């Protein structure tokens, strides 16, 4: 595992962040703890709770009990409910304060290194809520404040300067709006965590080959000219190569690509199975094959022209 600087206190965070949700404890608390133990053994020191579920927080706290708390980074997602009863989104001052206090009590962690607001709409986050979060920072129950999402409202939140961390989807075919948002965040000295590095639009050879093709119009007109399946150049200029690279899976390539950006602090992964976790944990120590980065850029530029 490799590590990158995070925060102003000289902390280091693993290149991968383990994202934990309800399915990770669906097999019981012991299964959840075993998954976290495996993540620790792989060198992952950063964990994100997908909701303010006190049961999930308790499982994580118990798994980390014998680890020096200062060496671990834990993030709590706010506004997404408690993950158990289909609870409503709640960005009120009382709601977020109660969620943090419940999870701290259940986990015994002492503090959360990062509180993440789950893409609040512009009318969902009143000034009283921001004041409450500032009070929680003053009492050291949370250390940093982050904002997560991919809607246009994210640009507004980045521009306010009120947040320390940006969480956003990012992958090999991300549009210019996302890349522009990353630049704005970097200019404001925000740490950047990314997720969605392997989108569904690229998860099969067929999708990766046709992701840039225009849809057919009436009577079949309007489709771009394509090569036959047997043409040796079929898939050229597309992301088909993601599924045709020796010793690399398409997901591993996409993860490695996200990690090549030095401005990205950490990439969030979902790995409810030990085999998947161990496979992904090996990617930060691998170098992408020569020429692969150029192929990605050519396919991305071709896609931008097609759009």
C-alpha positions as CSV (number, residue, x, y, z in Angstrom):
1,X,0.0,0.0,0.0
2,X,1.1,3.6,-0.7
3,X,0.2,6.6,1.4
4,X,-0.4,10.3,0.7
5,X,-0.5,13.4,2.9
6,X,-3.9,14.3,4.3
7,X,-4.9,17.3,6.5
8,X,-2.7,19.9,8.1
9,X,-1.5,17.7,11.0
10,X,1.0,15.7,9.0
11,X,-1.2,12.6,8.8
12,X,-0.8,10.1,6.0
13,X,-3.8,8.3,4.3
14,X,-3.7,5.1,2.3
15,X,-4.2,5.4,-1.4
16,X,-7.3,3.3,-1.0
17,X,-10.2,4.1,1.4
18,X,-12.5,1.3,2.5
19,X,-16.1,2.3,2.1
20,X,-18.3,0.4,4.5
21,X,-22.1,-0.1,4.3
22,X,-25.0,-2.3,5.4
23,X,-24.0,-5.2,3.1
24,X,-20.6,-5.4,4.7
25,X,-22.2,-6.4,8.0
26,X,-25.1,-8.4,6.5
27,X,-23.4,-11.6,7.5
28,X,-23.1,-10.4,11.1
29,X,-20.7,-8.3,13.1
30,X,-18.0,-10.9,13.1
31,X,-17.9,-11.1,9.3
32,X,-17.7,-7.3,9.2
33,X,-14.8,-7.2,11.6
34,X,-13.0,-9.9,9.6
35,X,-13.3,-7.7,6.5
36,X,-11.9,-4.7,8.3
37,X,-9.0,-6.8,9.8
38,X,-8.1,-7.9,6.2
39,X,-8.2,-4.3,5.1
40,X,-5.8,-3.4,7.9
41,X,-3.5,-6.2,7.0
42,X,-3.5,-4.8,3.4
43,X,-2.3,-1.5,4.7
44,X,-5.6,0.4,4.4
45,X,-5.8,3.0,7.2
46,X,-8.8,5.1,5.9
47,X,-12.4,4.0,6.4
48,X,-15.7,5.7,5.4
49,X,-19.0,4.9,6.9
50,X,-21.7,5.2,4.2
51,X,-24.3,6.1,6.7
52,X,-24.7,7.1,10.3
53,X,-25.7,3.5,11.3
54,X,-24.6,3.0,14.9
55,X,-24.4,-0.7,14.4
56,X,-21.9,-0.2,11.5
57,X,-20.0,2.3,13.6
58,X,-19.8,-0.2,16.5
59,X,-18.4,-2.9,14.2
60,X,-15.7,-0.6,12.9
61,X,-14.9,0.7,16.4
62,X,-14.4,-2.8,17.7
63,X,-12.2,-3.8,14.8
64,X,-10.0,-0.8,15.3
65,X,-9.9,-1.0,19.1
66,X,-6.3,-2.2,19.3
67,X,-4.9,0.1,16.7
68,X,-3.4,3.5,17.6
69,X,-6.3,5.9,16.8
70,X,-4.0,8.5,15.5
71,X,-2.9,6.2,12.7
72,X,-6.4,5.7,11.4
73,X,-8.6,8.0,9.4
74,X,-12.4,7.5,9.8
75,X,-15.0,9.4,7.9
76,X,-18.8,9.5,8.7
77,X,-21.4,10.3,6.0
78,X,-24.1,12.7,7.1
79,X,-27.5,13.4,5.6
80,X,-28.0,9.8,4.2
81,X,-30.0,8.6,7.2
82,X,-28.9,5.8,9.5
83,X,-29.0,3.1,6.8
84,X,-31.4,0.8,8.7
85,X,-35.0,2.1,8.5
86,X,-35.1,3.9,5.2
87,X,-34.7,7.1,7.2
88,X,-35.1,10.5,5.5
89,X,-32.3,12.7,4.5
90,X,-31.5,15.1,7.4
91,X,-29.1,18.0,7.3
92,X,-30.6,19.8,10.2
93,X,-28.3,21.0,13.0
94,X,-30.0,18.7,15.5
95,X,-30.1,15.7,13.1
96,X,-26.4,15.8,12.2
97,X,-25.3,16.5,15.8
98,X,-27.3,13.5,17.1
99,X,-26.0,11.3,14.3
100,X,-22.4,12.1,15.2
101,X,-22.9,11.7,18.9
102,X,-24.7,8.3,18.4
103,X,-21.9,6.9,16.2
104,X,-19.2,8.2,18.5
105,X,-20.8,6.6,21.5
106,X,-21.3,3.3,19.6
107,X,-17.8,3.1,18.1
108,X,-15.8,4.5,20.9
109,X,-13.5,6.1,18.4
110,X,-13.3,9.4,20.2
111,X,-13.7,11.6,17.1
112,X,-14.3,11.4,13.3
113,X,-11.5,12.7,11.2
114,X,-13.9,13.7,8.5
115,X,-17.7,14.4,8.4
116,X,-19.0,14.1,4.8
117,X,-22.3,15.8,3.7
118,X,-24.0,13.6,1.1
119,X,-24.7,16.1,-1.7
120,X,-27.2,18.4,0.0
121,X,-29.3,20.4,-2.4
122,X,-28.9,24.2,-2.1
123,X,-32.1,24.4,0.1
124,X,-31.2,21.5,2.4
125,X,-28.2,23.1,4.2
126,X,-29.2,26.1,6.3
127,X,-26.7,28.4,8.0
128,X,-27.7,26.9,11.4
129,X,-26.4,23.5,10.2
130,X,-23.0,24.9,9.2
131,X,-22.8,26.7,12.5
132,X,-23.5,23.4,14.3
133,X,-20.7,21.7,12.3
134,X,-18.3,24.4,13.2
135,X,-19.3,23.9,16.9
136,X,-18.6,20.1,16.5
137,X,-15.2,21.0,15.1
138,X,-14.4,23.3,18.0
139,X,-15.1,20.4,20.4
140,X,-13.0,18.1,18.3
141,X,-15.8,15.6,17.7
142,X,-15.0,16.1,14.0
143,X,-11.7,17.3,12.5
144,X,-12.5,18.1,8.9
145,X,-15.6,18.8,6.8
146,X,-16.2,17.3,3.4
147,X,-18.9,17.5,0.6
148,X,-19.8,14.6,-1.6
149,X,-21.7,14.3,-4.9
150,X,-21.7,14.9,-8.6
151,X,-24.5,17.4,-9.3
152,X,-23.9,21.0,-10.4
153,X,-24.6,22.2,-6.9
154,X,-21.2,20.8,-6.0
155,X,-19.5,23.6,-7.8
156,X,-21.3,26.1,-5.6
157,X,-20.2,24.2,-2.4
158,X,-16.6,24.1,-3.6
159,X,-16.6,27.8,-4.3
160,X,-17.7,28.7,-0.7
161,X,-14.4,27.6,0.8
162,X,-16.3,26.1,3.7
163,X,-15.2,22.5,3.1
164,X,-11.8,20.8,3.5
165,X,-12.5,17.8,1.3
166,X,-14.2,17.0,-2.0
167,X,-15.6,13.6,-2.8
168,X,-16.6,13.2,-6.4
169,X,-16.9,10.4,-9.0
170,X,-13.9,10.3,-11.4
171,X,-12.9,7.8,-14.0
172,X,-11.1,7.4,-17.4
173,X,-14.0,8.9,-19.3
174,X,-15.0,11.7,-16.9
175,X,-16.4,14.8,-18.6
176,X,-14.7,18.2,-18.5
177,X,-17.1,19.5,-15.8
178,X,-15.8,17.0,-13.3
179,X,-12.2,17.7,-14.3
180,X,-12.8,21.4,-13.9
181,X,-14.3,20.8,-10.5
182,X,-11.2,18.9,-9.5
183,X,-9.0,21.9,-10.6
184,X,-11.1,24.3,-8.6
185,X,-10.9,22.1,-5.5
186,X,-7.1,21.9,-5.8
187,X,-6.8,25.6,-6.2
188,X,-8.7,25.9,-2.9
189,X,-6.3,23.4,-1.2
190,X,-9.1,20.9,-0.7
191,X,-8.2,17.2,-0.4
192,X,-9.8,15.1,-3.1
193,X,-11.3,11.7,-2.6
194,X,-12.8,10.0,-5.6
195,X,-15.3,7.1,-6.2
196,X,-17.0,5.5,-9.2
197,X,-13.6,4.9,-10.8
198,X,-15.1,1.9,-12.7
199,X,-18.5,3.0,-14.1
200,X,-21.1,0.6,-15.5
201,X,-20.6,2.1,-18.9
202,X,-17.2,0.4,-19.2
203,X,-17.7,-2.8,-17.3
204,X,-18.0,-5.1,-20.4
205,X,-16.1,-5.2,-23.7
206,X,-19.3,-4.3,-25.6
207,X,-20.0,-1.3,-23.5
208,X,-16.4,-0.1,-23.6
209,X,-16.3,-0.5,-27.4
210,X,-19.5,1.4,-28.1
211,X,-19.5,4.0,-25.3
212,X,-18.9,6.8,-27.8
213,X,-21.2,5.6,-30.6
214,X,-24.2,7.8,-31.4
215,X,-27.6,6.2,-31.0
216,X,-29.5,5.2,-34.1
217,X,-32.1,7.5,-35.4
218,X,-35.3,6.6,-37.3
219,X,-34.9,3.9,-39.9
220,X,-31.3,3.3,-38.7
221,X,-29.9,6.6,-39.8
222,X,-27.6,8.7,-37.5
223,X,-25.3,5.9,-36.4
224,X,-21.6,6.5,-36.7
225,X,-19.8,4.3,-39.1
226,X,-18.2,1.4,-37.3
227,X,-15.9,-1.5,-38.1
228,X,-17.0,-5.1,-38.3
229,X,-16.4,-7.3,-35.3
230,X,-13.7,-9.2,-37.1
231,X,-11.8,-6.2,-38.3
232,X,-8.3,-6.2,-36.5
233,X,-8.8,-2.5,-35.8
234,X,-12.3,-3.0,-34.3
235,X,-12.4,-1.0,-31.1
236,X,-9.6,1.4,-32.0
237,X,-10.2,4.8,-30.5
238,X,-12.5,3.3,-27.8
239,X,-12.0,1.9,-24.4
240,X,-12.1,-1.7,-25.6
241,X,-8.4,-2.1,-24.6
242,X,-9.5,-2.0,-21.0
243,X,-10.6,-5.6,-21.4
244,X,-7.7,-6.7,-23.6
245,X,-4.6,-5.9,-21.6
246,X,-2.6,-8.9,-20.4
247,X,-2.4,-9.5,-16.7
248,X,-4.8,-6.6,-16.0
249,X,-8.5,-6.5,-15.4
250,X,-10.5,-3.5,-16.7
251,X,-11.3,-2.5,-13.1
252,X,-7.7,-2.6,-12.1
253,X,-6.7,-0.4,-15.0
254,X,-9.4,2.1,-14.1
255,X,-8.3,2.1,-10.5
256,X,-4.7,2.5,-11.4
257,X,-5.6,5.4,-13.7
258,X,-7.3,7.3,-10.8
259,X,-4.3,6.7,-8.6
260,X,-1.9,8.3,-11.2
261,X,-3.3,11.8,-10.5
262,X,-1.1,13.2,-7.7
263,X,-3.9,15.6,-6.7
264,X,-6.1,12.7,-5.6
265,X,-5.7,11.9,-2.0
266,X,-7.4,8.5,-1.9
267,X,-9.8,6.4,-4.0
268,X,-12.9,4.8,-2.3
269,X,-13.4,1.1,-2.9
270,X,-16.3,-1.2,-2.2
271,X,-15.1,-4.7,-1.4
272,X,-17.6,-6.8,0.6
273,X,-15.6,-10.0,-0.3
274,X,-12.1,-10.8,0.9
275,X,-10.9,-11.9,-2.5
276,X,-12.0,-8.7,-4.1
277,X,-10.5,-6.6,-1.3
278,X,-7.1,-8.3,-1.7
279,X,-7.1,-7.9,-5.5
280,X,-7.8,-4.2,-5.3
281,X,-5.3,-3.7,-2.5
282,X,-2.5,-4.8,-4.8
283,X,-3.2,-2.2,-7.5
284,X,-1.5,0.8,-5.8
285,X,1.8,-1.1,-5.9
286,X,1.6,-1.8,-9.6
287,X,2.7,0.5,-12.4
288,X,0.4,0.7,-15.5
289,X,1.9,-0.9,-18.6
290,X,3.8,1.5,-20.9
291,X,1.5,3.2,-23.4
292,X,-1.7,2.5,-21.5
293,X,-2.0,6.1,-20.3
294,X,-1.7,7.3,-23.8
295,X,-4.4,4.9,-25.0
296,X,-6.7,6.2,-22.3
297,X,-6.2,9.8,-23.4
298,X,-6.8,9.0,-27.0
299,X,-10.0,7.2,-26.2
300,X,-11.1,10.0,-24.0
301,X,-10.4,12.7,-26.6
302,X,-12.2,10.6,-29.3
303,X,-15.2,10.5,-27.0
304,X,-15.1,14.3,-26.4
305,X,-15.2,14.8,-30.2
306,X,-18.0,12.4,-30.6
307,X,-20.0,14.3,-28.0
